[in-house]
Amino acid sequence: MTDQIIGIDGPAGSGKSTVARAVAERLGWTYLDTGAMYRAVTVLAMRAGVDLADETAVLALAATADIALRPVVLLNGEDVSVALRTPETNEGVSIVASLPLVRAAMVERQRAMAAAESHGVVVEGRDITTVVFPEAPTKIFLTASLEQRAKRRGDETSASIARRDQADESREASPLRQAADAHVIDTTGLTITEVVEEIVRCHTNTSSN
């Protein structure tokens, strides 16, 4: 149900995963990391030696992949938490995430995962409030300076993050966009607690209206 969803979008390193997880814990809701799903498909494709730009081949792998997100990311039963954050995956995920058919398949899974929950869900990614759950009552867009984002992502350089920004914003399928009615939070210089409190306040205000 979209009335029990907090959608959080934003570029790489803006703090989405950490903040979304903390908000979910605060509210007693489920946390859904959609970016991890695209990373898992990327890992699977690289291991299979598939050209990441080959949409048909990548889709075939994605369609049959067993991806679980709790309590760790499992790909066909294997904990791939470390593999998701390698430099190779950092570079490859933007290619995989730009494939329209792969995105469509992942969006269906994301909606199904949320629908299966009996309580609220905090979902984060690049297109949550614009494509996956455009009717989510609480929409958040996190941002931060490139320097701050690179510092947070110790496994990724500023140049790599800048390239991913460009790829995410320019792709044809579900590009990174700020929803018109999203609450924008610049996390530069803010603590996790401060950001979480702002999101919870936003959610409370939205729910009471």
N, C-alpha and C positions, 0 to 999 in steps of 0.2 A: 504494500500500500504506500503510495507516494506521500501520504500525510505523516508518515513515520520515517522520513528520510532526510538526512542532512547531507547535501552534496557539496563537496569541496574540490574546486579546480585550481589550477595554477601551474606555472612552469617548474622545471626540474630544480630541486634545491630550495623551493619556497617554504618547505616545512610540512607539506601535505601529509605524508605518512605518519610522522611523529605526532603531529597535532590531531589528525583524525583518530589515531589510536587512543590518544589521551582523552579526546572528547567522548569516544565510545565507552571508555572505562568510567568516565565521570557520570555518564547517563545510564550505564548498565545496558548499552546497546551493542550490536554486532558491528565490527569494523570490517570493511570490504576494500581491499587494496587492488584496484583494477589494473594498475601499472604492473603489478607482479604477474598478472595473467599474460600480458604481452611479453614480458621478460621470459616467462616460462616457455612460451611458444618459440621465442628467439633461441633459447638454449637448446630446445628440442631440434629445431631446424639446423642449427650449427652442428650439433652432434651427428645429425643424419647426413651432413655434407650437402644440404640443399641450398641452392642459391636463394638468399633471403629476399630477393626481388621477384622470385618466381611465385606469383600469387597462387596458382593452382596447386603447386607442390606444398607450399606452406599451409594453405587452407586444409589440405588433406591431412596433414599432421595435426593441425589445431582441432579439427573436427573429431578426431579420435583420442585426443590427449585427455588424460584424467588429471585435472588440476584442482587441488584443494588448497585453501588459504589459511586454515587454522589447524593447530596453533602455529605451525610453520608452513611454508610453501612446499607442497608436495607435487611432484611431477611424475605421474605414473607410479606413485607410491614412494618415490625417492625425495629426500629432503634436498632441495636445490637452492636453499637460502644463500649460500656462498656463491654459487655459480651465477646467480641472478645479478651480482654486482661486479663482475669482472669487467675490465676495460673493453673486451670484445663484445660483451653483452650490452654495455653502455652505448657502444657505437652501433651495434646491429639492431637494437630495439626500435629505433626511429624508422628504420626501413620496414620492419615487420608491421609496426603500428600504422604505417601509411597505406597499407593494403586494404582497400575498401571491403572486400569479401571477408577478410580475416577480422576486421573491425566489426562487421555486421554479426559474425558468428560469436565474437566475444561479448558484444552488447546483449545478445540474446541470453547468454550464460549469466551475465551480470544481473539482468532483470530477474532471471529465474532464481538466482541465489538470494536476492533481496526478498522476492515473493515468498521464499520458503521459510523466512524468519517469522517468528511469532511476535517479535517486538521490533523496536526501531533499529535502523541501520545507518551508519555513518559511512558514506562512500566517497572515495577520493580518486582523482585521475585527471585527465586532460579535457574530457568532454562530458562530464557527469551532468552538469546543469544545463548544457546546451543540446545534448543528444540522448544520453542514456535515461536521465530522469528530469526532463525539462519542466515537469510539474511539481518537482520537489518544493515544498513550502519554504525551506531554509536553504538558500544558495550562497555559498561563500567562494570568493576568489582570493587566493593568497598570492602575494608577490613579495619580492625582496631584491636588493641590489645584486648584480652579477657577482660582485666580490664576496658578498655575504653567502650567496648560494654556493659558490665554489668552495668556500671555507667549510660549509656544512657537509658538502659532499667530498670528503677527503680522498675518495677513490676516483675523483673525476676533476679534470682541469677546467679552468674558466673557458678555454677555447672549445673544449668538448661540450660544455653546457651551452655555450653560445650557438654551436652548430645544431644541437638538439632543439634549442628555442626556434631557430630558423626552420628546421624541418617540421616541428610540431605546428608552427603557425602557418606554414605555407602548403601543407599537404591538402589534397582535395577532399579526402575522407575525414570528416569530423576534426577539423583543425582546432588548435587551442584558441579559444575565444572567451572573453568575459561576458557572461550572460548580462543582459541589460538590467535585470533586477537583482543582480548578485551584490552582496555586501563585500566590499573590497577591504582587505586588511594587508597593509605593508608590514611584514614581519621583521624587517631590518631593525635590529636593536631591541626587539621585544623578546621576552622570555616565553617559553612554551606555556607556562601558566597564564601569562597575560593574554596570549592568543586564544587559549582554550576558554578563558573567562569571557572574552569578547564574543566568541562563537556561541557559547551557551546563552549569553544575554540576548544575542540576536535570535536564537531559536526560541527562547522564552517569550520574547516580544512578538514574534511571528505567530506562535501558538495561541497567544492570548487575544489576538486580533480576530 
